[in-house]
């Protein structure tokens, strides 16, 4: 079985660190939202944990951005072109039907083009839209007094809260889909293994 090198070491390290950060944000965010869910003992500690993991997510995002800008991967892997748009229906049909008939994936990954059109759409949406929104809204939450005029400009603290929580729910939905998609490789663990070794079967 041939292997393709898809995930360089910095990307793999970033992926697993970012996954840990996101999981901790979900857990602390859940307890902040529903205090009766007692995941961590001290509510004040949970507030600080959520804030500092939010800062960690901000640093993680900028590492990802700078890395892909300097390696040229931003355009190769995340920018959607006409060719990608034309290929989206076929890729969607594969995921919705043909995969269950054990038909061949219409997309062949390569080091310089490792995401299929739907993956590009999903990852670009997460990294260019959802992540900046949740980071900015989280930073505003972290110091309401400093950012009071900005918060008022968007409609007040309730609007800021609604935006932050809505994006968090979208992230949760994305994570569930992401985990499912990680199991549909050659073997159920193939994609997960690739994020440790860098090589895809």
N, C-alpha and C positions, 0 to 999 in steps of 0.2 A: 504493500500500500504506500503510495507516494505521500509526501508531506510538503506543506507550503509554510514558509516562515512568514507569519502575519503580524505578530505582536512583539515589538521590541521591548527590552527589559524595562525602560522607564515607563512605558505605557502599562505594562503588567503591574508594576509597583503602584502606579497611580490608581489603576482600576480597583485593586483590593483595598488600598487605603481609603479611597473615595467611597467604596461600598461600606466600609466600617463607619465612616463619618455619617453617611446617609442613614444607616440603621440606627445609630445613636440619636440622630436628630428625630427619627420617627418615634423611638421609644420615649425620649424626653418630651417631645412634642405631644405625644399621647397623654402622658401624665399631667402636663400643663393644661391640656384641654379637658381632661377628665381626672381630677385630683383623686378620686376614689380608686383609680387604677394605681396601685402602689408598687410600681416597678422599682423605684429607688426610694430610700427611706425618708430623706429630708427634702421637702418641697423647695426650700431655698437653694439647696445644692443642685436640684434639677434645673432651676432657672439659670444658674451659672453654667451648668453643663450644656444646656441648649444654646446659650449665648456663645460659649467658646467653641463648641462644635460647629456653630454657624460661621465663626471666624475661620475655623479650619477649612470649612467648605469653600469659603471665599479664596483662601490661599490655594486650595486644590484646583479651583476653577482657573485661576491665573497661571498656575503651573501648566495645566493642560493647554491653555490658550497660547502661552509663550512657546511651549514645546512644539506644538503643531505649526505655529507660524514659522519658527526657525528651521524646522525640518521639511517644510513645504507640504506637510500632510493636510493642512486645513482645506486647501482647494481640492486636493486629490480625493480626500475621503468624505468631506462634508458638504461641498458645494454641489447642488443638484442642477444638472444640465438637461438639455432637450432629450438627449439619449436616455437619461434616467426616467424622465417623465413618460416617454413612450414605452419604457419597459415595465412601468408600475402595474398596469393591468395584468400582464402575464405573471408577474411575481406575486400579485395578490391572489390570482387564480391558483397558483401553485400552493400557497399557504392555506387557502380555503378548501381546496379539493384535491389537487393532484398529489400532494404529499401523502395523502391517505391511500392513494392508489400505488404508492411506491414508485412514482415517476421521478425523473431526474430534475433537479433544481435548474431552472433556466440561467441562473447566475453562477459563474465560476470565479471564486475569489483569487486575488493576486496581491502581492505585497503593496503595489501601487494603487490597487483598487479593491480594497478588502470588504467593502459594504455594498450590499445590493441596494436597489433604488428605495425600497421601503425602509431599510435600515438607515440609509442616509436621511430620509425624511424624519424618522423617529429621533435619531441622534442629533440632527441639526436643530430640531424643535426643542429638544431638552437642553442642549448646550448653548444655543443662541437666543432662546426666548425664555424658557421656564427657569433655568438656573439664574440668569441675571435678575429676573423679577423676584424670585424668592430670596436672593442675596440682598438686593436693594431694600425690599420690604423688611427683611430681618434686621438689617443695619439700622433702619429707621426705628424699629421696635426696640433696639438695644439702647437707644438714648432718645426717648420721646421729647425731652425738653429741648435738646439741641436741634432736633429735626421737626419741631412743632409746626413751624410755618409750612414745611413741605407736606406734613401730614394733613394739615388743614386744607391745603391746596387740592388734595385728592379726595377730600370729602370727610376727613376726620378719622379717628382711631378705629371706628367700626368698619369703615371701608378698607383701611389698611389691614385689619384683622381678616376680613373676608377674602381679600386678595391673597394674603399669605397662606391661609388655611386651604383655600381652593387650589392653589398651586401644589400644596403638600399632598392633597388628595389625588391630583393628577400624577404626581410623582409616585404615589403608592400604586396606582393603577398601572403605570409604566413599569414599575419594578416587578409586579406580578407577571405581566406579559414578557418582560425581559427574562425572568427566571424560567418561564415555560419555553421560550424560544431557545434558551440555552440547552435544553434537553433534546432538541430535534436534529442533532448532528448524525454522523455515521453510526455512532453509539450514543446512548443518552448522556454520557459524560464527556463526549468528544470536545465540545465547545468549552466546557469548564476546564478540562485538562489543558486546552490550548492557551487559556489565560494564565496557566502556570508555566508551561514549557515554551510558549511562543509559536509552536508548530501546530497547524491544522491538518487533519487527515484529508 
